Amino acid sequence: MSEILFLDGARTRAALDPHRVLDAVATALVAIGRDEVSVPPRIAARTPHGLLGAMPGHVPGLGLAAKLVSVFADPGRPGRSSHRGLVALFDETDGRPLALMDAEPLTEIRTAATATLSARALARPDVTGVAVVGTGAQARAQIALLAAVDPGTPVAVAGRDPLRAGSAAALHPAGRIAENVEEAVRGAGTVFCCTGAVRPVIRRSWLAPGTHVSSVGGSHGPELDADTVRDAALFAEWPGAATTPPPSGAHELQDLPPGRRVTLLGQVLAGTRPGRRDDAELTVFKSTGHAALDVAAAHVADAVARAEGWGTRLTL
């Protein structure tokens, strides 16, 4: 008989300690950069209405996990999709199932953590303003993480709906609503782009010299325009962001010129590849997600929940 810990959405979210998630995600990114992880290509079963994707992965020292996530049209939000899923964590030495948890808060915080780590590694050290473009779940997760780890830096939030932008900005003690995306971006040294865009929402002409852009959205199309990609030093979580087609690869990184380098963020964190070369350089981190990051967050949620005595224990 095997006992498994079940964490509902609220307990999963509570167990994802921001600082521990940042540390675990950094470990996973370095492992990706060293080619130490085992992550097969993503697969999905499709229906006429949506898909069910599977993302298994192993990170030495953090664990073995698999995420199952469904992506279906959301009738309550025309033109948008819902993402629902589960993450199962297993013992990496004997294969026992350890925990089952809600994928939604886990995916949100591991993505926000990756974007935050990219800013820490690539943004200029004298940055005083941050912009978050988007007002959905991922943008809110990004703002909440910034509030937890950097509450003093001003954050301008831009979105199509002023009410949603205000609600998102209120998550940060130094948050404010920007008049529009251009105003937010022009005044920021670091830009977090967290949208469901199908066409670019960031323009090169808005970006001052030395800006860092972290783009984590754009599953259905590019968030960044071609001029921004052309002029920037490019970084990603894994090589497939540029070498595989969407949705596993990034729209912005397709068909790059021969010899164009995309540096892995984990290699920058490990010190084996350079990051920003000078204060005027434009840097872009393009995130597509990676199963190793799910493993990292699941590891933290399981450890915190067990230490706190949270969750329901089930016998299989």
MARBA-49577 format. One record per residue (C-alpha): residue number from 1; residue in one letter; y, x, z. Coordinates in steps of 0.001 Angstrom, whole numbers, plus 500000, padded with zeros to 6 digits. Layout:
<zados>
resi,resn,Y,X,Z
NUM,A,Y,X,Z;
...
</zados>
This chain:
<zados>
resi,resn,Y,X,Z
1,M,500000,500000,500000;
2,S,503504,501179,499192;
3,E,506739,500128,500887;
4,I,509904,499810,498810;
5,L,513483,499375,500009;
6,F,515400,496556,498315;
7,L,519202,496683,498261;
8,D,521140,493665,497015;
9,G,524493,494056,495292;
10,A,526539,494175,498486;
11,R,524283,496718,500191;
12,T,524050,498841,497052;
13,R,527827,498978,496838;
14,A,528198,499757,500549;
15,A,525634,502563,500346;
16,L,527403,504366,497500;
17,D,529562,506635,499623;
18,P,532283,507941,497249;
19,H,532322,511542,498435;
20,R,528528,511840,498421;
21,V,528348,510258,494974;
22,L,530878,512781,493650;
23,D,528784,515653,495025;
24,A,525514,514246,493654;
25,V,526987,513505,490225;
26,A,528384,517048,490059;
27,T,524892,518367,490803;
28,A,523447,516186,488040;
29,L,526093,517292,485516;
30,V,525385,520951,486242;
31,A,521660,520277,485815;
32,I,522356,518626,482437;
33,G,524391,521659,481404;
34,R,521509,523938,482345;
35,D,518989,521745,480498;
36,E,517061,521202,483735;
37,V,516832,517400,483549;
38,S,514172,515257,481889;
39,V,515794,512321,480094;
40,P,514165,510790,477006;
41,P,516190,508992,474335;
42,R,517381,505526,475294;
43,I,515335,502595,474089;
44,A,516086,498874,473919;
45,A,514287,495635,473211;
46,R,516499,493213,471292;
47,T,516648,489443,471200;
48,P,518862,487238,469012;
49,H,521272,487051,471956;
50,G,521295,490533,473473;
51,L,519222,493516,474496;
52,L,517318,495065,477379;
53,G,517792,498818,477598;
54,A,515752,501368,479548;
55,M,517106,504692,480872;
56,P,514614,506808,482868;
57,G,515493,510237,484169;
58,H,514550,513062,486503;
59,V,516924,515503,488187;
60,P,515243,518204,490282;
61,G,516144,517748,493922;
62,L,517757,514353,493410;
63,G,514828,512300,492259;
64,L,513199,510218,489580;
65,A,514674,506869,488583;
66,A,514878,504313,485817;
67,K,517566,501798,484986;
68,L,516834,498524,483218;
69,V,519990,496827,481995;
70,S,520525,493715,479888;
71,V,523586,493368,477662;
72,F,524309,489796,476558;
73,A,527349,487892,475377;
74,D,529349,486395,478235;
75,P,530151,482719,477501;
76,G,532912,482770,480102;
77,R,534696,485657,478381;
78,P,534619,485255,474589;
79,G,534271,488567,472813;
80,R,532965,490349,475921;
81,S,529495,491084,477207;
82,S,527801,491017,480592;
83,H,525754,493910,481943;
84,R,523088,493107,484518;
85,G,520315,495328,485705;
86,L,518209,497116,488263;
87,V,517631,500724,489199;
88,A,514253,501795,490555;
89,L,514037,505082,492470;
90,F,510728,506944,492798;
91,D,509555,509924,494821;
92,E,509727,512913,492500;
93,T,506680,514624,494068;
94,D,504083,511841,494253;
95,G,505563,509028,492164;
96,R,505796,506423,494949;
97,P,508402,503710,494313;
98,L,511062,504128,496997;
99,A,513909,501738,496325;
100,L,515158,498981,494069;
101,M,518898,498396,493801;
102,D,521623,496646,491822;
103,A,522573,498606,488700;
104,E,526103,497215,488350;
105,P,527919,498894,491273;
106,L,525794,502005,490812;
107,T,526776,502363,487141;
108,E,530418,501698,487909;
109,I,530761,504380,490573;
110,R,528706,507068,488836;
111,T,530848,506596,485709;
112,A,534044,506725,487749;
113,A,532764,509804,489570;
114,T,532031,511581,486295;
115,A,535515,510789,484990;
116,T,537080,511970,488248;
117,L,535135,515227,488147;
118,S,536326,515793,484593;
119,A,539924,515395,485752;
120,R,539389,517770,488651;
121,A,537919,520375,486313;
122,L,540180,519935,483272;
123,A,543544,518464,484250;
124,R,546497,520686,485053;
125,P,546737,521415,488784;
126,D,550352,520214,488903;
127,V,549618,516682,487660;
128,T,551644,514112,489592;
129,G,550941,510898,487686;
130,V,547761,509099,486664;
131,A,547291,506215,484249;
132,V,544328,503859,484165;
133,V,544031,501840,480963;
134,G,541963,498694,481449;
135,T,541574,496002,484085;
136,G,537847,495198,483950;
137,A,535033,496207,486273;
138,Q,534978,499863,485235;
139,A,538737,500259,485489;
140,R,538679,498685,488945;
141,A,535869,501030,489996;
142,Q,537904,503995,488775;
143,I,540987,502886,490703;
144,A,538953,502239,493856;
145,L,537405,505704,493679;
146,L,540813,507316,493194;
147,A,542055,505357,496208;
148,A,539193,506753,498289;
149,V,539564,510402,497281;
150,D,543221,510738,496199;
151,P,545292,507950,497767;
152,G,548617,509756,497462;
153,T,548818,510282,493698;
154,P,550679,507461,491884;
155,V,548497,505379,489558;
156,A,549936,503245,486747;
157,V,547606,500474,485552;
158,A,547953,498997,482063;
159,G,546160,496003,480611;
160,R,546650,492957,478419;
161,D,546781,490536,481365;
162,P,549564,491240,483912;
163,L,547763,489285,486634;
164,R,544579,491325,486207;
165,A,546613,494521,486029;
166,G,548346,493610,489282;
167,S,545059,492845,490988;
168,A,543626,496173,489834;
169,A,546723,498160,490830;
170,A,546555,496651,494319;
171,L,543278,498517,494889;
172,H,545234,501783,495191;
173,P,547902,502392,497851;
174,A,550116,504074,495241;
175,G,549207,501739,492378;
176,R,551690,499950,490152;
177,I,551644,497802,487022;
178,A,552775,499529,483833;
179,E,554784,497592,481275;
180,N,552237,498455,478584;
181,V,549676,501098,477655;
182,E,552212,503349,475961;
183,E,554492,503415,479003;
184,A,551604,504205,481320;
185,V,550240,506992,479132;
186,R,553583,508655,478384;
187,G,554261,509052,482086;
188,A,550864,510444,483065;
189,G,549316,513890,483202;
190,T,545844,512370,483517;
191,V,544723,509261,481669;
192,F,541563,507318,482499;
193,C,540665,505014,479629;
194,C,538229,502303,480779;
195,T,538212,499517,478210;
196,G,535879,497502,476028;
197,A,537898,498466,472971;
198,V,536673,498119,469410;
199,R,539637,500088,468053;
200,P,541833,502843,469540;
201,V,544073,501958,472472;
202,I,545419,505517,472928;
203,R,547672,507208,470380;
204,R,548181,510959,470057;
205,S,551960,510594,469904;
206,W,551979,509134,473426;
207,L,550299,512174,475005;
208,A,552477,514949,476384;
209,P,551392,518591,476104;
210,G,548779,519411,478706;
211,T,547546,515849,479243;
212,H,543933,515288,480209;
213,V,542235,512135,478906;
214,S,538974,510812,480308;
215,S,537531,508081,478087;
216,V,534572,506170,479532;
217,G,534766,502927,477558;
218,G,534621,502149,473885;
219,S,530949,501183,473680;
220,H,531770,498944,470706;
221,G,534320,501195,469030;
222,P,536670,504151,469615;
223,E,539169,504104,472487;
224,L,540970,507198,471188;
225,D,542574,507691,467801;
226,A,541411,510366,465376;
227,D,544543,512489,465900;
228,T,543864,512768,469629;
229,V,540292,513890,468966;
230,R,541487,516329,466304;
231,D,544013,518044,468564;
232,A,542053,518143,471833;
233,A,539549,520462,473408;
234,L,536486,518205,473687;
235,F,534068,517793,476601;
236,A,531094,515502,477202;
237,E,528195,514917,479602;
238,W,525416,515842,477163;
239,P,525012,517201,473619;
240,G,523888,513832,472255;
241,A,527374,512409,472793;
242,A,528271,514135,469524;
243,T,524882,514449,467781;
244,T,523455,510930,468128;
245,P,524926,507713,466738;
246,P,526416,504992,468953;
247,P,525647,503409,471308;
248,S,523971,506500,472804;
249,G,526553,508760,471166;
250,A,530328,508383,471263;
251,H,532221,506718,468435;
252,E,534985,509306,468750;
253,L,532629,512293,468425;
254,Q,530833,511271,465237;
255,D,531178,513422,462094;
256,L,533080,516248,463717;
257,P,533885,519195,461408;
258,P,531219,521933,461269;
259,G,531618,524353,464131;
260,R,533725,521996,466241;
261,R,532702,522646,469841;
262,V,531987,519935,472384;
263,T,531604,521649,475762;
264,L,529395,520138,478439;
265,L,531296,519226,481590;
266,G,528451,520541,483745;
267,Q,528886,523988,482184;
268,V,532551,523950,483172;
269,L,531650,522880,486707;
270,A,529070,525687,486878;
271,G,531551,528255,485566;
272,T,529484,529199,482521;
273,R,531945,527750,479994;
274,P,535744,527693,480100;
275,G,537627,524475,480644;
276,R,541373,524218,480073;
277,R,542739,527342,478384;
278,D,546461,526854,479082;
279,D,548927,524356,480496;
280,A,549842,522934,477082;
281,E,546304,522226,475898;
282,L,545247,518625,475398;
283,T,541795,518011,476896;
284,V,539504,515039,476296;
285,F,536356,514159,478199;
286,K,534293,511551,476397;
287,S,531673,509815,478522;
288,T,528716,507899,477136;
289,G,526715,507667,480357;
290,H,523511,509529,481130;
291,A,520391,508632,483080;
292,A,520713,511750,485248;
293,L,523891,510249,486700;
294,D,522022,507070,487639;
295,V,519479,509237,489438;
296,A,522287,510942,491366;
297,A,523881,507688,492508;
298,A,520526,506097,493354;
299,H,519669,509132,495477;
300,V,522854,508630,497503;
301,A,522401,504863,497892;
302,D,518828,505291,499110;
303,A,519734,508029,501601;
304,V,522722,506171,503043;
305,A,520889,502838,503288;
306,R,517942,504394,505107;
307,A,520215,506231,507526;
308,E,522091,502999,508279;
309,G,518984,500810,508431;
310,W,520220,498622,505582;
311,G,518179,496646,503077;
312,T,514920,494758,503037;
313,R,511596,496546,503078;
314,L,508994,495075,500770;
315,T,505311,495889,500519;
316,L,503891,496252,497023;
</zados>
